[in-house]
Amino acid sequence: MSTYTLTKTRLFEGVWDGVLTSKSSDGIAPTIEVTLLEKLLDHVTLIENGDNRWILRIPIPSTAIADGVHTFLIREKSSGETLESFSIIAGEAVAEDIRAEMDLLRAELDMLKRAFRRHCVETT
């Protein structure tokens, strides 16, 4: 069961904004990591908004504005839980394009493989 809920509020002028809400009342800000092509993004900010809520701001790097599908994964670092994802598709697009979904599945499969390998190392 998820400890956090992340709700997108907008994507405007190259910045993805969302509201992160904690189901616990401890008031401790989570550590959020955002990846694109398995690389951590810089300049991601989490701003306290009171009542166990934070504003999450993710600037979209210019390298993500290119032909193809670019999927961003937003995770809570300590648990590795994926809170949300979003994709940017540029170039020639086909109606009802499944590329974004495939890219998301690949990214999540890579994350699961890393977690499984880490688990195997820790339990041996």
Backbone bond lengths (Angstrom), bond angles and torsions (degrees), N, CA, C in turn:
res aa  C-N    CA-C-N  psi(-1)  N-CA   C-N-CA  omega(-1)  CA-C   N-CA-C  phi
1 M - - - 1.446 - - 1.523 109.11 -
2 S 1.306 116.14 134.47 1.454 121.81 -175.97 1.530 111.75 -72.86
3 T 1.324 114.98 141.01 1.457 121.27 176.64 1.520 111.03 -88.62
4 Y 1.341 116.61 -19.65 1.454 121.96 -175.66 1.517 111.13 -127.97
5 T 1.325 114.47 152.15 1.454 122.01 172.56 1.518 107.48 -122.43
6 L 1.328 116.38 128.79 1.459 121.32 179.55 1.516 108.35 -116.59
7 T 1.333 115.42 124.13 1.456 121.57 -178.65 1.520 109.52 -120.85
8 K 1.326 116.43 122.58 1.462 120.69 177.55 1.523 109.03 -67.68
9 T 1.331 115.81 136.05 1.454 119.38 175.14 1.517 111.61 -106.22
10 R 1.351 116.57 -36.78 1.462 118.43 176.46 1.521 111.15 -173.14
11 L 1.320 114.64 162.66 1.463 123.58 169.10 1.521 104.38 -124.66
12 F 1.335 116.35 111.28 1.464 120.51 -172.60 1.518 110.01 -145.35
13 E 1.324 115.58 131.47 1.459 122.35 177.81 1.526 112.58 50.88
14 G 1.320 115.27 42.19 1.455 120.63 174.78 1.517 115.73 77.93
15 V 1.325 117.81 15.68 1.469 121.43 178.79 1.526 108.77 -129.11
16 W 1.351 115.18 125.10 1.458 121.84 174.95 1.521 107.11 -88.08
17 D 1.340 117.64 127.02 1.464 122.53 179.44 1.516 109.92 -118.13
18 G 1.320 115.45 142.48 1.459 120.94 176.25 1.512 110.99 -152.11
19 V 1.318 115.53 166.81 1.465 122.03 177.76 1.518 107.43 -113.62
20 L 1.330 115.76 124.39 1.457 123.12 179.32 1.522 107.87 -103.86
21 T 1.325 116.24 125.54 1.459 121.65 -178.48 1.519 108.92 -120.21
22 S 1.336 115.92 133.67 1.460 121.45 178.20 1.521 109.41 -95.45
23 K 1.332 116.11 139.29 1.461 120.38 177.31 1.521 111.59 -83.74
24 S 1.349 116.75 -13.22 1.465 119.78 175.79 1.523 107.99 -94.15
25 S 1.307 115.89 164.49 1.461 119.89 -177.28 1.522 112.15 -108.75
26 D 1.344 117.56 22.48 1.461 119.83 -177.17 1.534 113.29 -76.96
27 G 1.333 117.84 -18.74 1.459 121.40 177.59 1.514 114.70 73.59
28 I 1.326 117.37 8.19 1.460 120.77 -179.45 1.525 108.94 -85.97
29 A 1.329 115.18 126.47 1.466 120.15 -179.27 1.525 110.22 -70.09
30 P 1.323 117.33 134.23 1.467 120.11 177.63 1.527 110.13 -75.10
31 T 1.316 115.43 163.48 1.457 120.99 173.42 1.517 107.00 -96.92
32 I 1.314 115.42 118.20 1.460 121.00 -176.32 1.517 108.77 -106.52
33 E 1.335 115.42 138.52 1.455 120.43 173.46 1.517 108.37 -127.40
34 V 1.322 114.72 141.16 1.458 121.42 179.81 1.515 107.04 -122.96
35 T 1.337 115.58 130.24 1.462 119.64 -179.57 1.517 110.71 -119.93
36 L 1.316 113.43 149.07 1.458 123.24 172.96 1.513 105.72 -137.02
37 L 1.320 117.06 121.80 1.460 122.19 -176.31 1.532 110.99 53.55
38 E 1.343 115.10 42.32 1.464 124.15 178.00 1.527 114.20 64.88
39 K 1.330 117.78 14.74 1.464 121.41 176.81 1.518 108.98 -113.32
40 L 1.343 115.51 137.09 1.462 120.05 179.31 1.523 110.35 -69.72
41 L 1.327 115.31 138.57 1.462 120.45 177.11 1.524 109.97 -88.08
42 D 1.315 114.90 145.66 1.464 121.78 174.89 1.525 109.25 -91.73
43 H 1.302 115.53 166.90 1.464 124.17 171.78 1.529 114.28 67.06
44 V 1.326 117.36 21.10 1.463 121.45 173.48 1.525 106.84 -78.62
45 T 1.339 116.96 130.05 1.466 119.59 -177.70 1.524 111.01 -121.01
46 L 1.320 114.19 146.90 1.455 122.91 177.18 1.524 106.11 -127.96
47 I 1.329 116.36 114.09 1.461 122.15 -174.65 1.524 109.00 -112.75
48 E 1.339 116.12 125.86 1.458 120.17 -178.96 1.523 110.31 -62.50
49 N 1.330 115.22 138.41 1.461 121.25 -177.78 1.528 111.14 -128.24
50 G 1.345 117.30 13.57 1.460 122.36 178.63 1.522 112.94 78.57
51 D 1.332 115.98 161.71 1.470 123.27 178.02 1.525 113.11 50.80
52 N 1.350 116.26 46.42 1.469 121.74 178.69 1.525 112.55 56.16
53 R 1.345 115.29 38.68 1.462 122.04 178.10 1.526 108.79 -129.06
54 W 1.333 114.30 144.86 1.458 120.97 178.55 1.525 109.02 -136.43
55 I 1.318 116.29 149.49 1.458 122.43 173.41 1.529 106.71 -93.66
56 L 1.323 116.63 123.98 1.455 122.37 178.51 1.524 108.08 -103.65
57 R 1.344 116.32 126.98 1.468 121.56 179.49 1.526 108.36 -123.39
58 I 1.334 115.05 125.34 1.456 121.43 -178.61 1.521 108.68 -123.22
59 P 1.337 117.54 105.89 1.463 118.84 175.68 1.535 109.99 -72.51
60 I 1.317 116.61 132.85 1.456 122.02 -179.74 1.532 108.02 -82.33
61 P 1.331 117.89 120.18 1.471 118.95 179.60 1.528 110.77 -69.14
62 S 1.318 115.96 148.34 1.465 120.29 -178.33 1.524 111.68 -61.98
63 T 1.336 117.58 -24.04 1.464 120.47 178.89 1.526 112.29 -66.76
64 A 1.337 117.48 -18.45 1.460 120.91 179.03 1.524 112.05 -84.19
65 I 1.315 116.21 -7.55 1.463 120.39 178.46 1.523 107.02 -96.44
66 A 1.313 115.25 84.40 1.461 122.52 -176.98 1.520 108.06 -156.44
67 D 1.322 115.56 168.48 1.460 119.62 178.39 1.522 110.39 -56.96
68 G 1.313 115.29 141.68 1.452 120.36 176.63 1.514 112.67 110.25
69 V 1.317 114.21 -169.37 1.459 122.63 -178.76 1.524 108.04 -109.91
70 H 1.310 116.23 130.33 1.460 121.68 179.44 1.527 107.39 -126.09
71 T 1.327 115.60 115.67 1.460 121.39 -175.47 1.516 110.55 -108.91
72 F 1.315 115.42 130.02 1.459 123.77 178.86 1.523 107.77 -103.08
73 L 1.330 116.83 131.75 1.464 122.06 175.67 1.523 108.34 -109.92
74 I 1.323 115.89 130.01 1.467 121.97 179.02 1.517 106.65 -110.53
75 R 1.349 116.32 118.61 1.463 121.09 -176.01 1.522 111.37 -128.85
76 E 1.328 113.68 153.87 1.465 120.87 170.18 1.518 104.59 -87.58
77 K 1.321 116.53 122.36 1.459 121.01 -168.28 1.527 114.20 -63.67
78 S 1.327 118.39 -46.99 1.470 119.14 -173.04 1.527 112.90 -65.72
79 S 1.320 117.73 -35.99 1.461 120.15 -179.75 1.522 112.31 -95.20
80 G 1.331 116.89 -19.56 1.455 120.61 -176.29 1.520 112.94 76.33
81 E 1.323 116.10 6.95 1.463 121.33 -177.53 1.528 110.71 -69.63
82 T 1.331 116.46 130.63 1.460 121.40 174.97 1.520 107.88 -79.56
83 L 1.342 115.66 118.63 1.455 120.97 -178.47 1.523 112.18 -88.85
84 E 1.327 115.67 -33.29 1.463 120.17 -176.23 1.515 108.07 -168.04
85 S 1.306 116.22 166.24 1.455 122.16 173.60 1.518 107.82 -149.71
86 F 1.320 115.42 156.92 1.452 119.67 172.94 1.519 107.91 -151.10
87 S 1.334 115.04 154.79 1.453 120.86 -176.57 1.519 110.26 -125.67
88 I 1.321 114.54 149.91 1.452 122.03 172.55 1.520 106.36 -118.82
89 I 1.328 116.08 124.61 1.458 121.48 179.65 1.519 107.87 -114.04
90 A 1.310 116.27 127.40 1.462 120.67 179.19 1.525 109.24 -133.08
91 G 1.304 115.68 159.94 1.454 120.16 -179.17 1.512 109.67 92.25
92 E 1.308 115.25 -161.16 1.457 119.72 -178.94 1.527 109.76 -71.71
93 A 1.314 115.16 122.07 1.466 120.13 -178.54 1.521 109.57 -112.33
94 V 1.290 115.20 143.92 1.451 121.84 176.90 1.523 107.27 -98.67
95 A 1.323 116.73 143.42 1.462 120.50 178.63 1.520 109.28 -54.90
96 E 1.310 115.71 137.47 1.466 123.26 -179.11 1.523 110.87 52.62
97 D 1.310 114.88 52.53 1.468 122.59 -176.51 1.526 110.61 -68.23
98 I 1.314 117.41 129.59 1.465 123.43 -178.98 1.528 111.28 -97.32
99 R 1.330 116.24 -0.98 1.469 118.96 -178.09 1.523 112.61 -59.95
100 A 1.318 118.02 -39.46 1.468 120.48 -179.89 1.523 110.56 -61.41
101 E 1.314 117.10 -43.47 1.465 120.88 179.76 1.524 111.19 -65.19
102 M 1.322 117.13 -41.26 1.466 120.51 178.05 1.523 111.32 -64.17
103 D 1.328 116.91 -40.28 1.457 120.44 179.06 1.528 110.51 -64.29
104 L 1.326 116.87 -40.66 1.464 121.08 177.23 1.524 110.93 -63.34
105 L 1.333 117.59 -43.87 1.460 120.73 178.51 1.525 111.54 -62.08
106 R 1.334 117.04 -41.21 1.471 120.08 177.79 1.526 111.01 -62.17
107 A 1.341 116.40 -44.33 1.467 120.04 -178.96 1.528 110.67 -63.48
108 E 1.318 117.16 -42.74 1.459 119.69 -179.90 1.525 111.33 -70.01
109 L 1.331 118.01 -36.14 1.460 120.72 176.06 1.529 110.74 -63.49
110 D 1.325 117.14 -42.02 1.466 120.27 176.41 1.519 111.09 -60.74
111 M 1.339 117.12 -40.72 1.461 121.10 178.45 1.531 110.29 -63.35
112 L 1.337 117.23 -43.25 1.468 120.99 178.88 1.525 111.77 -64.48
113 K 1.329 117.13 -39.37 1.464 120.09 178.42 1.531 110.40 -62.28
114 R 1.340 117.18 -43.96 1.461 120.44 179.09 1.526 110.94 -62.67
115 A 1.335 116.49 -42.87 1.468 120.43 -179.91 1.525 110.84 -64.95
116 F 1.325 117.55 -41.19 1.460 121.12 179.19 1.519 110.95 -64.93
117 R 1.322 117.07 -43.53 1.469 120.00 178.38 1.523 110.98 -62.51
118 R 1.344 116.60 -42.04 1.466 121.03 178.61 1.527 109.67 -62.83
119 H 1.333 117.23 -41.17 1.466 121.55 178.33 1.531 110.72 -62.38
120 C 1.331 117.44 -42.61 1.463 121.67 -179.71 1.526 110.70 -62.99
121 V 1.322 117.06 -41.20 1.464 121.13 179.41 1.525 110.80 -66.40
122 E 1.339 116.59 -41.15 1.472 121.05 -177.50 1.530 113.00 -71.33
123 T 1.322 117.50 -27.32 1.469 119.19 -175.76 1.520 113.48 -96.91
124 T 1.334 118.05 -0.96 1.458 119.17 178.90 1.505 111.12 -97.07
